[in-house]
Amino acid sequence: MHRRLAAAAVAGLVVFAVLVGWLVVARLTATPAERLVDLDVYRNAGTSVLHGRDLYGYLSHPPQRLPFTYPPFAALLAVPLAWLSFAAAGIVWTLGELACTVGLTAVGFRPLLRRFGQWWPLLLGLLAGLLTLTLPLRDEIKFGQVDELLALLCVLDCLRPRRTQGVLIGIATAVKLTPAVFVVYLFVRGSRRAALTAAATFAGCTLAAAAILPADSHRYWTDALFHTERLRSNAGTSNQSLRGMWLRALPGHSRAVAIAWLLSAVIVAVIGLWRARAASRRGAEVTAVALVGLTAVLVSPVSWIHHLVWLPLVIGVLIGTGRNWQQLAVASVVWGFFVLRIPWLGSHAAAGRTLVPVGRIVQDGFGLMALVLLLLLPVRMARPVTLRHNDEVNQGGDS
């Protein structure tokens, strides 16, 4: 019995390595100008903390010259990266990203995995590898981003026993403000204690950072936070949020964009949180988390393509137990859609003269698909899922 499980684990690891190995090698050996550019920003932030450098004035190495845009607490957590060489940090970070992909896949596909008994590690390796081939997760590795880790923190927090929830979401929000949507979700769901715990954890982390980095904290919360142009062009193809779509649809009309974005963001937030609450009340907590994640991507002022790291949960929910061929077909189409460089194909078409309207729609493809999934992701009845000690992947889940 144990030998079979061990053999399945080894086989799953081999399959996963075969599917993602080329991507890892390509990114770790890319030219310095294109190698893990966001990890370079994080590592520089850690160095700034160690050497008392201006956290929000220092730019990464040319030709990218990217600023640090996260709260000061994130810079404190980045200090260990500064102790490593960039090559070593890249290896450690990339392996961590792959581990997060496996973790998100294990949670999202639990109903399917548990059908395979002791062979579930083999299937997990295959699924995680295939999901890594989607453009958002490829970009996550390409840039050396932190989004998968934050998503995993939010997922694990929501699946814990309710009396212990909130801390991980609070930490994730202190690192990057987007997970704050999960604090609202906890409150809307009726988990007032967890919401307060998350808010208190966020406040504690933020105040701790302010005590250590007072000048940088003052600059972030009074100035840097409100300058989204520090993130480069918000109207670029990579921004697949509602605001990004409005910026491309109404170029040069900043007031109209602001009004359209705020109105649409409120509507989407209400729908997304309402559906997430409905899913949670049916015991489909993984579905609820996926819906909140999609909501966060859509309503955020800037959501790059790699922010769509919720795909392992979304596609897992679409597949369910894998017994319905229609669900399998839909999940396969969604997976294939995100494997392709759809927004960039639309960007090239929009640059021409004859296909501009169609090109604009295709350019917004990932954002529009996220909206469709938010509206149509099935909310099924399920047994409540919580993570406990010794709770194996094949012993429960969304169904």
MOKALIN-V979641 format. One record per backbone hydrogen bond with DSSP energy under -0.5 kcal/mol. NH is the residue of the N-H (numbers start at 0). CO is the residue of the C=O. Records with the same first field share a line. If there is no record, write none. Layout:
NH=CO  CO
This chain:
4=0
5=1
6=2
7=3
8=4
9=5
10=6
11=7
12=8
13=9
14=10
15=11
16=12
17=13
18=14
19=15
20=16
23=19
24=20
25=21
26=22
27=23
28=24
29=26
33=30
34=30
35=33  141
37=142
38=142
39=35
40=36
41=37
42=38
43=39
44=40
45=41
46=42
47=43
48=44
49=45
50=46
51=47  48
52=47
57=53
59=65
63=60
64=60
67=57
70=174
73=70
74=70
75=71
76=72
77=73
78=75
80=77
81=77  78
82=78  79
83=80
88=84
89=85
90=86
91=87
92=88
93=89
94=90
95=91
96=92
97=93
98=94
99=95
100=96
101=97
102=98
103=99
104=100
105=101
106=102
107=103
108=104
109=106
112=108
113=109
114=111
115=112
116=113
118=115
119=116
121=118
122=118
123=119
124=120
125=121
126=122
127=123
128=124
129=125
130=126
131=127
132=128  129
133=130
134=337
137=133
138=134
139=135
140=136
141=137
142=138
143=139
144=139
149=145
150=146
151=147
152=148
153=149
154=150
155=151
156=152
157=153
158=154
159=155  156
163=160
164=161
169=165
170=166
171=167
172=168
173=169
174=170
175=171
178=175
179=176
180=177
181=178
182=178  179
183=179
184=180
185=181
186=182
187=183
188=184
189=185  186
190=185
191=189
194=190
195=191
196=192
197=193
198=194
199=195
200=196
201=197
202=198
203=199
204=200
205=201
206=202
207=203
208=204
209=205
210=206
211=207
212=208
216=212
217=213
218=214
219=215
220=216
221=217
222=218
223=218
224=219
225=222
226=223
227=225
229=226
230=227
231=228
235=232
238=235
239=237  302
241=297
242=299
244=240
245=241
246=242
247=243
248=244
249=245
252=249
256=252
257=253
258=254
259=255
260=256
261=257
262=258
263=259
264=260
265=261
266=262
267=263
268=264
269=265
270=266
271=267
272=268
273=269
274=270
275=271
276=272
277=273
278=274
279=275
280=276
281=277  278
282=279
283=278
284=282
287=283
288=284
289=285
290=286
291=287
292=288
293=289
294=290
295=291
296=292
297=293
298=294
299=295
306=303
307=304
308=306
310=307
311=308
312=309
313=309
314=310
315=311
316=312
317=313
318=314
319=315
321=318
324=322
327=323
328=324
329=325
330=326
331=327
332=328
333=329
334=330
335=331
336=332
337=333
338=334
339=335
341=339
344=340
345=341
346=342
347=343
348=344
349=345
350=346
351=348
358=354
359=355
360=356
361=357
362=358
363=359
364=361
367=363
368=364
369=365
370=366
371=367
372=368
373=369
374=370
375=371
376=372
379=377
381=281
382=396
385=383
386=158
387=385
390=387
391=389
394=391
